Amino acid sequence: MDIDELLKRYAYPDRTPWLRANMIATLDGGIQYKGDTGALGYPGDHALMAALRGLADVVVMGAATVREYDSWPDDAPPLAIVSRSLDLDLDGGLFDGGRTIVITCGSASADRLERARERADVLVAGEASSDIGAALDELARRGHQRLLCEGGPTLLAQVAAAGWLHDLCLTLSPMIIAGGASRILNGPDLDVPRRMRLMHAIPDGDYLFTRYTVE
């Protein structure tokens, strides 16, 4: 797989702001095997993930997804972490370098909020829970016009409900796992089903890279 050639198929449109989600799922719809998302992928998928980050201005993740990382690559765009409780390792490597953004809400602990502000750029959106739509609006106002969301499924469902899911890059992993794994979106029904348009379906061995955009 030639990543440079592949990325021509993933160019962001002129329309901005634009939020893209990048997820992987098994053939039966699961996003992790026994709690491990990494079990579904392979080097080609990992290379695509890194390349998609390189196209974005900011990467948005929920707190549960972020806990899979001990550090953040210097050559990746800033990381924006969505956390209502601020139950984050604020002394960890993700907060080295001062580029990390934390999105939280007004009900967060005052002590944790103060500590987060020492280690990150904190954006308070909403009172009892993060208003993800308002938070994404603010990221765009700050110049982050090309956004990439890597989940988790609860956050991605909130993004979709807020009308911010413009682009879904879904890798189909050639596995079936059964069990009770979450889907790529895990939340209440949308008010209206969101129809998307297939842009491409590119096989790489038994894996399939798909991209859908809003109509």
N, C-alpha and C positions, 0 to 999 in steps of 0.2 A: 504493500500500500504506500503510495506516494502522498505524504501528508500535504506538501505544498499544492499539489494538484487537487487533493480532496478539499482543502480549505477554500478554493475558489467557489466551491458549491455552498459554502457557509458564510459568505460575505454578508455583513449587515446591510440592510437597505438604507436608502437615504432618509426614509421616514424615521424620525427620532422624537422622544426616547423610544427605545425598543428593548424589550426584555425577552431573552432566550433562556429556556430551561434545557439542561442537559442531564438525561437520566439513562439508566440501564435497567432492563427488566427481562425476566425469563419468558419463555414461550407461554407459560401459564400465568403470567402477570405479576410474579413476585419480584421484589426489589432487593432481597437479601436471602441468603441461605443460613439458617441457624444464627441469625443476627449479623452476618458478615456480608456486606455489600461487595467487598472485594472478591468474594468467591465467584461472582458472576462474570467478571471481566477477564481481560487478557492484555498483553502488551499493546496491541493495536488500538484497543479501546482507551487505554491509559494515555497513549500518544495523542489521540484525538482530543481527550479531555484537556490535556495541557495546551494543545494548539488552540482550542476554543477559548481558553482563558486568555491566551495572547491576543485575541481579537477584541476582548471586552475592556471596558473602562473600570469595572468593579465586579467582583464576584459576591453574590449574596447567598448566605447559608443560614439554616436554623442551628440552634445551639447543639442539638443532639448530633447532627452531622459533623459539626465542627469538632466535637470531642474525639473524632477519629484521627485528628491531625495533631501532631506535636509542634509543628512549625509551618511556616508559609514561605514558598519560594520567593526569592528576591526579584526574579524576573516575571513574576505574576502580578496582575493588577491588585489594588487594595482589596482586602477582604472586609465585607460588611456582615456582621453576625447579628441575627435577630434573637433576642432573649428577653422574655418578660421578667424572669426572676434574677437575671445576672448571675446565675450559678455557673460561672466560668472560671477557668484557671487563669486569672488575670496576671499571674506571675510567669505564665508559660511562654513558650517561644512564639506563639501566634501574636503576641503583643509586643514583641521586640521590634524596634525600628519605627514605632509611632505612626504606622500607616493604617492600622486597623480601625474600622468604624464599628461601633456597637449601637444597634437599634433596640430601644427598650420603651417602657411606658411609665407613666407617672406614678404607678403603684409600686415600682421597684423600691427595694430597701434603700434608705438614704445613705447608709454606710457603704453599701455595695455600689451605689451610684457615684458616690464621691471617689471611691477607689477606681472605678471604671474610668472616670474622667482623668485620672492621673496616668492611665495607661493607653487610652484610646480617645478617638473623636466620638463623643456620645450624642446620639440623636434621639430625643424623646418624642414619641409619636403615639398619642392616645393616652388614656388614663388607666383603665383597668387592664387593657391588653393593647398590644402594639397595633396601631392603625397602619397596616402594611401599605395601603394605597398612599396615604399621606407621606409615609417614610420614603417610598419610591419616588414620589413627586419631588421631595426634598433632595434626594440623591441626584436626580436629573437636573434640578436647579443649580446644584454644585458642580455641574459639568460632567457627571457620569451618565452619558446619553446611551451608551451601549452596555446593557446590563446582562449578566449571566447568573442564573439561579441554579444551584446544584442541589436543591432540596434542603431538608427532607420533605417527605410527602405531605406533612401537615402544613408546613410553610407554603409549599407549592399550591396546595388547595386554596389557601388564603390569597395567594397572588392571583390565581385564576378567578376567584370570586370578586376580587377588586378590579377585574378587567385589565390586568396587566400582563397576562400571558399571551405574547405575540408570536412566539416561535418555540416549537417543541422539537428538540433533537433527542430521539429515542433510539438507543442501541438495543436490538433484540439479541439476547444471549441464547444460544442453542441448548437450553437446559429446561427441564421441568423439575419442580421441587416439591409441589403440593404444600401441605402445612398452612400456617396462618400468616404468612408474610404480607406486609402492606403492599398496596399498589403504589404507582408513582404519585398519585394524588390521594390523600386520605383526609376527607373532611365532608361536611354536609353537601347535599346536592346543590349544584348551581341553580340559580333561578331559572335560567334558560340554558339548554345544552349548547356548548360552544363548538361550532363546526369549524374544522381546520382543513387546509388544502395541502395535499401531498406535493412536496417540492422535489424530493428524491428518495430513492431506496437503493443503497449501494451495498452489495455483498462484499464481505471480506472473509474468505473461507466460509465457515458456517454461521458467522455473525452477520447482522444486517444493520447498517447505519441508515436510519430514516430521519427525515426532517419535514415537519409540518408547520405551516404558518397560518395566521388568521386570514380570513377571506376579506 
